[in-house]
Amino acid sequence: MTLQELRDLIPALKQSSYFQVGGIAPSPQPVIDTMVRWLNLQNQGPADPRFSEEISALEPRLIDKLAEIIHADPAEIMLNTNTTIGINIVAWGFNWQPGDVVVLSDHEHPGNLLTWYNLVRRYGIQIRWLKIQNDEGKLLQDLTALLSAHPPRVVSLSHVSRRTGIRLPARRISDLVHHYGALLLLDGAQSFGAIPLDMRQIDADFYTFSGHKWSLGPKGTGGFYVKRSRLEFLQPSWIGSHSQKSFDAAGNYELLDSARRFEFGTHDIATIAGWEKAIDMLSAVGWSQIFETVADLTSLAKRSLSQIPGLTILTPEPYSQSSGIVTFQIAGLTSAEICKHLYEQHKILAGGLERDTVMVRLCIHAINTPEEIAALVAALHKITPLAK
């Protein structure tokens, strides 16, 4: 499959230039068709052996594919419905004591804030804040100071910032965190499907990601990685049927020897099948092709945007320190004004961010084109004279 063939299968791209995959991505039509097929398949008789065998093979097969993409062992991956589920699994996997420290950054998604705020309220833990900045050396220096002054139990950071697209030096952070005896959780919502991932190289203890963003899957899909050596360490707070290897009537039970011990209950099979189809389509294009195109288009966007008077790019210039996200601001204009102009006048979908009135975010995927970026830049050239 070529990128153009993939584009042709995404109905949303016929409606607008879509730079919002970091929020919610549009899915190719075959993804939706697959979900419908699986709904009908289940309805033929979910307990019927003519259909149940195919149904039961779906989840392990998708886990195998995810493990291959992120270079992990399938036993280290579980399926869930979004990135925040994985954050909560980690957050509720410790026996917290008042005064225990967690390190977060000032670029985190509400899912990686409210989860820990809840523990502050419930158990009296303390949060220490890492300021994200484009100077990698200063960022690591500040993190070292935090780790040494207030040794935390967990450091929970976004691998790629949803605010500026900065790509954190994950392995260097992992080495630092482990040196000070803490564990590292990385939020991969803006990295999975956008940049290459290798869990062995990154060496995080936990990694959580979603399917409805850069991998073009349906809403209600996600995955969670647990390093095998941390499986027994992380205490499950929610378990149920399918979490166990065995149990008896006397209250004894043994959990699975894999990350699937954190799964339980009945899953939405059709949605999982839709995500598998999205993964298969991107794999057919080729992940190296996907990642290279994201890099090329993002670099093109930065070069082009930098020529617009009054526009300031907030994302690091080197692609090795960034991702498919580019954020900017235009002096004298709010993000709402810019996004409204782009959509109403040019059918270009960009977005703002909560708690910020000036920052505009572009999420540039391989499904975008150089022509769309040129049209975006031309539209922004037209809006700059409107700045107050």
C-alpha positions in Angstrom: 0.0 0.0 0.0 1.2 3.5 -0.8 0.6 6.6 1.3 -1.7 8.0 -1.4 -3.7 4.8 -1.4 -4.0 5.1 2.4 -5.1 8.7 2.1 -7.7 7.8 -0.4 -9.3 5.4 2.1 -9.7 8.1 4.8 -13.1 9.9 4.2 -12.2 12.8 6.6 -9.4 13.9 4.3 -11.9 14.8 1.7 -13.5 17.2 4.1 -10.5 19.1 5.4 -6.8 19.3 5.8 -6.5 17.3 9.0 -3.8 18.4 11.4 -5.4 17.0 14.5 -4.4 13.3 14.7 -2.7 14.0 18.1 -6.2 14.6 19.5 -8.4 12.2 17.7 -7.4 10.7 14.3 -9.7 9.8 11.5 -9.7 6.1 10.6 -9.5 4.6 7.1 -12.9 3.3 5.9 -11.6 -0.4 6.0 -11.2 0.1 9.8 -14.8 0.9 10.2 -15.8 -1.8 7.8 -13.8 -4.3 9.8 -15.6 -3.2 13.0 -18.9 -3.8 11.4 -17.9 -7.2 10.1 -16.8 -8.3 13.6 -20.0 -7.0 15.2 -21.9 -9.2 12.8 -19.5 -12.1 13.3 -20.0 -12.0 17.1 -23.8 -11.8 16.6 -23.7 -15.1 14.6 -23.2 -16.8 18.0 -20.4 -15.6 20.3 -20.3 -19.0 22.0 -20.7 -21.0 18.8 -17.4 -22.9 18.2 -17.6 -22.0 14.5 -17.0 -18.4 15.5 -15.5 -18.4 19.0 -12.1 -19.7 17.8 -11.6 -16.8 15.5 -12.8 -14.4 18.2 -10.5 -15.8 20.8 -7.4 -15.5 18.5 -7.9 -11.8 17.9 -6.5 -10.2 21.1 -3.2 -12.3 21.3 -2.6 -11.6 17.6 -2.9 -7.9 18.1 -0.6 -8.0 21.1 2.0 -9.8 19.0 1.8 -7.1 16.4 2.1 -4.3 19.0 5.1 -6.0 20.6 6.8 -6.2 17.2 6.3 -2.5 16.6 7.7 -1.3 20.0 10.3 -4.1 20.3 8.9 -5.8 23.4 7.9 -9.2 24.6 4.2 -9.9 24.0 4.0 -11.0 27.6 4.8 -7.4 28.6 1.8 -5.9 26.8 -1.9 -5.7 27.8 -4.8 -4.1 25.8 -7.0 -1.4 27.3 -9.1 1.5 26.1 -6.8 4.6 26.3 -3.5 5.9 27.6 -4.9 7.0 30.9 -5.8 3.4 31.9 -2.0 2.6 32.0 -1.3 5.6 34.1 -3.9 4.6 36.6 -2.5 1.0 36.7 0.8 2.4 37.7 -0.5 5.0 40.1 -2.7 2.5 42.0 0.0 -0.2 41.9 1.9 1.2 44.9 1.2 1.2 48.7 1.6 5.0 49.1 2.6 6.7 52.3 2.1 10.4 53.1 5.1 12.4 51.8 6.0 9.9 49.0 7.1 11.9 46.0 6.1 11.7 42.3 7.8 13.8 39.6 5.6 15.2 36.8 6.3 17.8 34.2 4.5 21.1 33.3 3.6 19.6 29.9 1.4 16.7 31.0 -2.0 15.7 29.7 -4.9 16.0 32.2 -4.8 12.2 32.4 -1.3 12.3 33.8 -2.2 15.1 36.2 -5.6 14.3 37.6 -4.6 10.7 38.3 -1.8 11.9 40.6 -3.8 14.8 42.0 -6.3 12.1 43.2 -3.5 10.4 45.1 -2.4 13.7 46.7 -5.9 14.0 48.0 -6.3 10.4 49.0 -2.9 9.6 50.5 -1.0 12.8 50.9 1.7 12.1 48.4 3.7 15.1 47.1 4.3 16.2 43.5 7.5 17.8 42.3 7.5 19.5 39.0 10.0 19.3 36.1 10.0 22.3 33.8 10.1 21.2 30.1 12.5 23.2 28.0 14.1 22.9 24.6 17.6 22.8 26.1 18.2 19.1 26.7 21.3 19.7 28.9 19.4 22.1 31.2 16.4 19.7 31.3 18.5 16.8 32.5 20.3 19.0 35.0 17.0 20.1 36.5 15.8 16.6 36.6 18.9 15.5 38.4 18.4 18.3 41.0 14.8 17.1 41.6 15.8 13.4 41.9 18.6 14.1 44.3 16.8 16.7 46.5 13.5 14.7 46.8 14.0 11.1 45.8 10.7 10.0 44.2 9.1 6.6 43.9 7.8 7.3 40.4 8.7 9.7 37.6 5.8 10.0 35.2 6.5 12.0 32.0 5.2 12.3 28.4 7.8 10.8 26.0 6.6 13.4 23.4 5.1 16.6 24.8 1.5 17.3 23.6 2.2 21.0 24.1 5.3 21.6 22.0 6.2 18.3 20.5 9.5 18.1 22.2 10.8 14.5 22.3 12.4 13.8 25.7 15.8 12.0 25.8 14.1 8.9 27.1 17.1 6.6 27.7 19.1 9.3 29.5 16.1 10.1 31.7 15.6 6.4 32.3 19.2 6.0 33.4 18.9 9.0 35.7 15.7 7.8 37.3 17.0 4.3 37.9 20.2 5.7 39.4 18.2 7.4 42.1 16.2 4.3 42.8 12.9 5.4 41.2 10.7 3.9 38.5 9.9 5.6 35.1 6.4 5.7 33.5 6.3 7.2 30.0 3.1 8.5 28.5 3.4 7.5 24.8 0.1 9.0 23.5 2.0 11.3 21.2 4.8 8.9 20.3 3.2 5.5 19.4 2.7 5.5 15.6 4.6 8.8 15.2 8.2 7.9 16.0 10.2 4.6 16.2 9.9 3.0 19.7 12.2 0.4 21.2 11.3 -0.6 24.8 14.7 -2.4 25.2 16.6 0.8 24.2 14.3 3.2 26.2 14.4 1.0 29.3 11.3 2.6 30.9 9.6 0.5 33.5 6.1 1.3 32.2 4.9 2.7 28.9 1.3 3.5 28.0 -0.2 4.5 24.6 -3.4 4.9 22.7 -4.7 3.6 19.4 -7.0 6.5 18.4 -4.2 9.0 17.6 -1.1 8.4 15.4 -2.0 4.7 14.6 -5.4 5.8 13.1 -7.4 3.3 15.2 -10.9 3.7 16.6 -11.6 5.4 19.9 -11.5 3.0 22.9 -8.2 1.4 22.0 -4.9 1.5 23.8 -2.0 -0.6 25.2 0.2 -0.7 28.3 3.7 -2.1 28.5 5.2 -3.4 31.8 8.8 -4.4 31.8 8.8 -8.1 32.7 11.0 -7.6 35.8 8.3 -5.2 37.2 5.3 -7.5 36.7 5.4 -8.9 40.2 6.4 -5.5 41.7 3.4 -3.6 40.4 0.3 -4.5 42.5 -2.9 -4.7 40.5 -5.8 -2.8 42.1 -8.4 -3.9 39.6 -8.6 -7.6 38.6 -11.3 -10.0 37.6 -12.2 -12.8 35.3 -9.4 -13.4 32.8 -6.7 -11.8 35.1 -6.0 -15.1 36.7 -4.1 -18.3 35.9 -6.1 -20.2 38.5 -8.3 -19.7 41.6 -10.4 -21.7 44.0 -13.4 -21.4 46.3 -11.2 -20.8 49.3 -9.9 -17.4 48.1 -6.6 -18.6 46.6 -5.7 -17.3 43.2 -2.7 -16.9 40.9 -2.4 -14.2 38.4 -1.2 -14.6 34.8 2.5 -14.4 34.3 2.1 -11.5 31.8 0.8 -7.9 31.6 -2.6 -9.3 30.8 -3.0 -9.9 34.6 -4.1 -6.2 34.6 -6.9 -7.0 32.1 -10.3 -8.4 33.1 -13.8 -8.8 31.9 -15.3 -8.9 28.4 -13.7 -6.6 25.8 -15.2 -4.8 22.8 -13.9 -7.2 20.2 -15.1 -5.1 17.2 -13.1 -2.1 18.4 -10.0 -4.2 18.9 -10.4 -5.7 15.4 -10.6 -2.2 14.0 -7.3 -1.2 15.7 -5.7 -4.3 14.3 -6.9 -3.4 10.8 -5.4 0.1 11.2 -2.1 -1.4 12.4 -2.1 -3.7 9.4 -2.7 -0.9 7.0 0.1 1.2 8.4 2.3 -1.9 8.4 1.5 -2.4 4.7 2.7 1.1 4.0 5.8 0.4 6.1 6.6 1.9 9.4 9.9 3.2 8.2 8.0 5.0 5.4 5.5 6.4 8.0 8.2 7.7 10.3 10.3 9.1 7.5 7.4 11.0 6.0 6.4 12.4 9.4 9.9 13.7 9.8 10.1 15.2 6.3 6.7 16.9 6.5 7.4 18.2 10.0 10.7 19.6 9.0 9.1 21.2 5.9 6.5 22.8 8.1 9.0 24.3 10.5 11.1 25.8 7.7 8.0 27.2 6.0 6.4 28.6 9.2 9.6 30.3 10.2 9.2 32.6 7.2 5.9 34.1 8.5 6.3 37.5 10.1 5.2 37.6 13.8 5.0 33.8 14.1 7.1 32.1 16.8 7.7 28.3 16.7 7.7 26.7 20.1 8.9 23.3 19.0 12.6 22.4 19.0 14.1 22.9 15.5 16.1 19.6 15.2 13.7 16.8 14.4 15.7 14.4 16.5 14.5 16.4 19.5 10.9 16.7 18.3 8.1 14.7 16.6 5.1 15.2 14.4 3.8 18.0 16.6 4.6 21.6 15.8 3.2 24.4 18.0 3.4 28.1 17.3 2.0 31.5 18.3 1.3 34.7 16.4 1.8 37.9 18.2 -1.5 39.8 18.6 -3.8 36.7 17.9 -5.3 34.1 20.1 -5.3 30.4 19.2 -9.1 30.5 18.9 -8.9 33.3 16.4 -6.2 31.5 14.3 -8.0 28.1 14.4 -11.3 29.7 13.5 -9.8 31.5 10.5 -8.0 28.4 9.3 -11.1 26.2 9.4 -13.8 28.7 8.3 -11.8 30.2 5.5 -9.6 27.3 4.4 -11.0 24.1 5.8 -7.7 23.5 7.7 -8.1 21.8 11.1 -5.6 22.8 13.7 -6.1 23.0 17.5 -5.4 24.9 20.7 -4.6 23.6 24.1 -6.3 23.9 27.5 -5.0 26.6 29.9 -3.3 28.4 27.0 -4.9 31.1 24.8 -2.2 31.7 22.3 -0.6 28.3 21.4 -1.7 26.6 18.1 -0.9 22.9 17.7 -0.3 21.1 14.4 -0.1 17.3 14.4 1.6 16.4 11.2 1.1 12.8 10.1 2.2 10.8 7.1 -1.4 11.1 5.8 -0.7 14.8 5.3 0.9 16.2 2.2 3.4 18.9 1.2 0.5 20.6 -0.6 -1.5 20.8 2.6 1.4 22.4 4.4 1.9 24.9 1.6 -1.9 25.8 1.8 -1.6 26.1 5.6 1.4 28.5 5.4 -0.4 30.6 2.7 -3.4 30.9 5.0 -1.3 32.0 7.9 0.4 34.6 5.7 -3.0 36.0 5.1 -4.0 36.1 8.8 -0.9 37.8 10.1 -1.9 41.3 8.9 -5.0 40.9 11.1 -2.9 40.7 14.2 -3.7 43.5 16.6 
